[in-house]
Amino acid sequence: MKHRIALIGFGNVGQGLAEILLNKEKELKKEYGYEYSVVGISDVAWGTAYNPDGLDIPSLLADVKEKQKFSKDAKNWDSLKLIKESNANVVCELAFTNLETGDPAISHCKAAFETGKHVVTSNKGPAALAYRELKEAADKKGLKFLIEGTVMSGTPVINLMEGPLAGCTISAARGIVNGTTNYILTQMEGGMSYGDALKKAQELGYAEADPTGDVEGYDARGKVTILANVVMGTSLKISDVACQGITKITQEDIATAKAENCRWKLIGSVKKEGEKIIASVAPEKLPLTHPLAGVMGATNAITFSTDLLGDVSIVGPGAGRTQTGFSILTDLLHIHRNG
Ligand SMILES: NC(=O)c1ccc[n+]([C@@H]2O[C@H](COP(=O)([O-])OP(=O)(O)OC[C@H]3O[C@@H](n4cnc5c(N)ncnc54)[C@H](OP(=O)(O)O)[C@@H]3O)[C@@H](O)[C@H]2O)c1
């Protein structure tokens, strides 16, 4: 079957995915029997393009590079109309993250399920705020709701649980799930002030102009909520997760930790205590011998505590155009194999 893809949001991740699909088209067909056409793209900045037989992706990428609206197959449609009326069988929701209401992404996902389309997303909004509801809506129609890219971008976390670690009971997941704060802490340990480290993170594109979501721990809290609900099968709300960021850590704290052979890390944690699930985000002073203490710069890592294997850690990128584009590809291949 040739998969028909609609992309909602054509920013870093949407373009990263489009480039991967183009570059790997032959390999995907040869190795996995995966054939696709991108039939629709809708983005607030570039407009909507739709062609039921497949869009000319290089030409649309060229438009974006020139910072101009889509010039081929342009339609005066918004994203919801594209989702509802296109012949796509899978919608990739790659628009902006809203951790307060989840919209417009939650509405995009609902519209896709109502019209019989799978959803793949790297958007934390729907996954952190409405996972159960959306998964049920998908299940009812025999559709997939796949969210690998929402935690640690393309580094396998959700699929690790559902694939290789299926059969293990997970009692805890602890990790560094925000690259920006880990980068800032790493730079501070090298002697930079918090302000300079933040400025450097902004220059490198790790931190947004308004860094609140990262430095106050809110981004990590969204990811911890996803881990709690998807990996531990509970139904926590974001507000159930205690949250403290890194803004109160001083250079003095860093120096004291160093003298004690320790290092500060912003740790997202979810664990079972009896029947209860406890989740939090907070800075922790870890001994240098701790596996998470060696994770430096913008890299992410999670350690899962399992009954059959003991601790299993995965380390890898937590963001990036290609890395998050890959998370979408891996879920598209999942649909191809199991959809
Ligand atoms: N980049 C990463 O490394 C990374 C990693 C993990 C997860 N994610 C998540 O993946 C998603 C996409 O990230 P990104 O980096 O590609 O973001 P981005 O570069 O900001 O792109 C998002 C695009 O979606 C557009 N958009 C906003 N509302 C829309 C709507 N209602 N309909 C259609 N398009 C809409 C935006 O247009 P305007 O700019 O004009 O509003 C923008 O062009 C986000 O939810 C993000 O949190 C990203």
Ligand as a Chemical Component Dictionary entry (heavy atoms), coordinates in Angstrom:
data_LIG
# 
_chem_comp.id                   LIG 
_chem_comp.type                 NON-POLYMER 
_chem_comp.pdbx_formal_charge   0 
_chem_comp.three_letter_code    LIG 
# 
loop_
_chem_comp_atom.comp_id 
_chem_comp_atom.atom_id 
_chem_comp_atom.alt_atom_id 
_chem_comp_atom.type_symbol 
_chem_comp_atom.charge 
_chem_comp_atom.model_Cartn_x 
_chem_comp_atom.model_Cartn_y 
_chem_comp_atom.model_Cartn_z 
_chem_comp_atom.pdbx_ordinal 
LIG N1  N1  N 0  12.387 21.016 16.845 1  
LIG C1  C1  C 0  12.639 20.057 17.714 2  
LIG O1  O1  O 0  13.794 19.698 17.947 3  
LIG C2  C2  C 0  11.516 19.343 18.396 4  
LIG C3  C3  C 0  11.807 18.241 19.239 5  
LIG C4  C4  C 0  10.755 17.536 19.848 6  
LIG C5  C5  C 0  9.448  17.963 19.645 7  
LIG N2  N2  N 1  9.200  19.061 18.851 8  
LIG C6  C6  C 0  7.808  19.466 18.659 9  
LIG O2  O2  O 0  7.451  19.228 17.297 10 
LIG C7  C7  C 0  6.521  20.248 16.854 11 
LIG C8  C8  C 0  7.115  20.974 15.653 12 
LIG O3  O3  O 0  8.351  21.562 16.049 13 
LIG P1  P1  P 0  9.163  22.519 15.091 14 
LIG O4  O4  O 0  10.503 22.660 15.690 15 
LIG O5  O5  O -1 9.010  22.074 13.684 16 
LIG O6  O6  O 0  8.367  23.892 15.305 17 
LIG P2  P2  P 0  8.383  25.151 14.337 18 
LIG O7  O7  O 0  9.667  25.202 13.575 19 
LIG O8  O8  O 0  7.959  26.303 15.151 20 
LIG O9  O9  O 0  7.248  24.783 13.279 21 
LIG C9  C9  C 0  5.885  24.711 13.587 22 
LIG C10 C10 C 0  5.142  25.229 12.387 23 
LIG O10 O10 O 0  3.748  25.005 12.569 24 
LIG C11 C11 C 0  3.062  26.160 12.142 25 
LIG N3  N3  N 0  1.740  26.219 12.753 26 
LIG C12 C12 C 0  1.366  26.784 13.921 27 
LIG N4  N4  N 0  0.029  26.604 14.103 28 
LIG C13 C13 C 0  -0.428 25.921 13.046 29 
LIG C14 C14 C 0  -1.704 25.478 12.628 30 
LIG N5  N5  N 0  -2.802 25.694 13.365 31 
LIG N6  N6  N 0  -1.812 24.827 11.457 32 
LIG C15 C15 C 0  -0.733 24.618 10.696 33 
LIG N7  N7  N 0  0.509  25.044 11.022 34 
LIG C16 C16 C 0  0.668  25.673 12.183 35 
LIG C17 C17 C 0  3.984  27.297 12.535 36 
LIG O11 O11 O 0  3.682  28.479 11.816 37 
LIG P3  P3  P 0  3.993  29.917 12.536 38 
LIG O12 O12 O 0  5.448  29.873 12.901 39 
LIG O13 O13 O 0  3.671  30.920 11.497 40 
LIG O14 O14 O 0  3.109  29.977 13.732 41 
LIG C18 C18 C 0  5.350  26.739 12.174 42 
LIG O15 O15 O 0  5.700  26.988 10.832 43 
LIG C19 C19 C 0  6.314  21.184 18.049 44 
LIG O16 O16 O 0  5.159  20.793 18.719 45 
LIG C20 C20 C 0  7.554  20.949 18.905 46 
LIG O17 O17 O 0  7.347  21.216 20.264 47 
LIG C21 C21 C 0  10.198 19.746 18.223 48 
# 
loop_
_chem_comp_bond.comp_id 
_chem_comp_bond.atom_id_1 
_chem_comp_bond.atom_id_2 
_chem_comp_bond.value_order 
_chem_comp_bond.pdbx_ordinal 
LIG N1  C1  SING 1  
LIG C1  O1  DOUB 2  
LIG C1  C2  SING 3  
LIG C2  C3  SING 4  
LIG C2  C21 DOUB 5  
LIG C3  C4  DOUB 6  
LIG C4  C5  SING 7  
LIG C5  N2  DOUB 8  
LIG N2  C6  SING 9  
LIG N2  C21 SING 10 
LIG C6  O2  SING 11 
LIG C6  C20 SING 12 
LIG O2  C7  SING 13 
LIG C7  C8  SING 14 
LIG C7  C19 SING 15 
LIG C8  O3  SING 16 
LIG O3  P1  SING 17 
LIG P1  O4  DOUB 18 
LIG P1  O5  SING 19 
LIG P1  O6  SING 20 
LIG O6  P2  SING 21 
LIG P2  O7  DOUB 22 
LIG P2  O8  SING 23 
LIG P2  O9  SING 24 
LIG O9  C9  SING 25 
LIG C9  C10 SING 26 
LIG C10 O10 SING 27 
LIG C10 C18 SING 28 
LIG O10 C11 SING 29 
LIG C11 N3  SING 30 
LIG C11 C17 SING 31 
LIG N3  C12 SING 32 
LIG N3  C16 SING 33 
LIG C12 N4  DOUB 34 
LIG N4  C13 SING 35 
LIG C13 C14 SING 36 
LIG C13 C16 DOUB 37 
LIG C14 N5  SING 38 
LIG C14 N6  DOUB 39 
LIG N6  C15 SING 40 
LIG C15 N7  DOUB 41 
LIG N7  C16 SING 42 
LIG C17 O11 SING 43 
LIG C17 C18 SING 44 
LIG O11 P3  SING 45 
LIG P3  O12 DOUB 46 
LIG P3  O13 SING 47 
LIG P3  O14 SING 48 
LIG C18 O15 SING 49 
LIG C19 O16 SING 50 
LIG C19 C20 SING 51 
LIG C20 O17 SING 52 
# 
